[in-house]
Amino acid sequence: MDLTGLWRRNRHSHDDGADDDLFHQVSAAHREWVTAQQYFQSVSEPELVDYAVQSISAAEQKYTSLLRRARQRQAQAGPEG
């Protein structure tokens, strides 16, 4: 799925900005997920490893949930948005 394409199509639609907000949420969630993975790679203390694993899991769930919502919104908009 091309989220940038989804965002560009919907910028010019009659939408009230909800799609722009969703695009930014998906982008931010992806950054959080990547940051959590990077943090995991940098820690060695057992307590911090546990925290890092939980952070990755939470960030991944948030990202995939928002991504699913964006895909559903794109499907509802149709091929031309």
SULGIRA-V554929 format. One line per field, one symbol per residue. ss: DSSP state (h for helix, s for strand, l for the rest). psi: psi as a letter, one per 40 degrees, with the letter a starting at -180 (. if undefined). Layout:
# SULGIRA-V554929
ss->???
psi->???
This chain:
# SULGIRA-V554929
ss->llhhhhhhhhhllllllhhhhhhhhhhhhhhhhhhhhhhhhhlllhhhhhhhhhhhhhhhhhhhhhhhhhhhhhhhhllll
psi->hgdddddddedeaeieedddddddddddddddddddddddeeiehddddddddddddddddddddddddddddddddide.
